[in-house]
Amino acid sequence: MLRSPLTDAFVFIGRREVAQVFAAAFDLLRDIEIVAVTGSGPDWVVHGANTLRGRSLEEIQWLRLGDDGLIAEVTLFIRPAPAAIRLFARIG
């Protein structure tokens, strides 16, 4: 499951839906830099920085692992808000 950083109205469920969202984002965000990874047990956080059309964009991915050790849930936090809105408008 992937929770939208913009609204609770959008939740993407299943590998296929989540993969489609990430694939569309990676097409737009080609200069992703992983700044930090931290966590333990089932909770991990990835901090990334990149640009979208020349404007800075930062994201935090809060990853919750399932009992099988695979990612079961991703909650995204993106700032600044205008960049997040621009990104998701381009993704559709």
Legacy VTK file of the C-alpha trace (Angstrom):
# vtk DataFile Version 3.0
C-alpha trace
ASCII
DATASET POLYDATA
POINTS 92 float
0.000 0.000 0.000
1.158 3.526 -0.828
-0.388 6.511 0.899
-0.505 9.750 -1.068
1.414 12.715 0.362
-1.373 15.057 -0.698
-4.609 13.555 0.539
-6.116 10.575 2.312
-8.436 10.180 -0.685
-5.714 8.354 -2.674
-4.307 5.052 -1.536
-2.605 2.716 -3.988
-2.950 -0.949 -3.127
-0.964 -3.888 -4.421
2.411 -4.201 -6.088
1.130 -3.263 -9.518
-0.500 0.031 -8.495
2.421 1.056 -6.280
4.959 0.147 -8.977
3.055 2.240 -11.536
3.167 5.311 -9.280
6.891 4.898 -8.591
7.673 4.243 -12.274
5.877 7.445 -13.274
7.721 9.394 -10.546
11.120 7.988 -11.577
10.438 9.114 -15.162
10.157 12.690 -13.854
12.753 12.616 -11.068
16.012 11.552 -12.648
18.467 13.029 -10.147
17.325 11.365 -6.918
19.906 11.471 -4.140
19.363 9.315 -1.070
20.402 11.562 1.814
19.775 9.187 4.716
18.267 5.840 5.651
17.385 5.076 9.242
15.214 2.695 11.184
14.965 -0.656 12.863
12.609 -3.589 13.003
9.567 -2.998 10.828
9.922 0.807 10.547
12.398 2.454 8.171
12.708 5.962 6.769
14.391 6.994 3.512
15.170 10.696 2.967
15.609 11.676 -0.657
16.381 14.956 -2.414
15.951 15.800 -6.086
14.597 18.393 -8.466
11.513 18.684 -10.627
11.841 21.107 -13.510
14.720 22.867 -11.764
12.990 23.204 -8.404
14.079 21.408 -5.245
11.935 18.621 -3.918
12.527 16.566 -0.756
10.762 13.413 0.222
10.560 11.092 3.157
9.351 7.552 2.631
8.208 5.853 5.806
8.440 2.137 5.082
6.663 -0.468 7.199
7.854 -4.009 6.678
5.550 -7.009 6.854
6.254 -10.239 8.713
8.001 -11.515 5.563
10.523 -8.634 5.701
9.155 -7.051 2.507
7.715 -3.549 2.305
4.032 -3.729 3.190
3.240 -0.011 3.414
4.780 3.237 2.190
3.726 6.656 3.414
5.181 9.567 1.446
5.907 13.033 2.743
7.025 15.570 0.109
8.009 19.191 0.498
7.622 21.933 -0.445
3.893 21.550 -1.101
3.944 23.224 -4.552
6.549 20.704 -5.728
4.479 17.787 -4.418
1.371 19.099 -6.161
3.331 19.602 -9.401
4.765 16.086 -9.199
1.428 14.380 -8.683
-0.259 16.522 -11.331
2.367 15.290 -13.825
1.984 11.678 -12.691
-1.792 11.891 -13.040
LINES 1 93
92 0 1 2 3 4 5 6 7 8 9 10 11 12 13 14 15 16 17 18 19 20 21 22 23 24 25 26 27 28 29 30 31 32 33 34 35 36 37 38 39 40 41 42 43 44 45 46 47 48 49 50 51 52 53 54 55 56 57 58 59 60 61 62 63 64 65 66 67 68 69 70 71 72 73 74 75 76 77 78 79 80 81 82 83 84 85 86 87 88 89 90 91
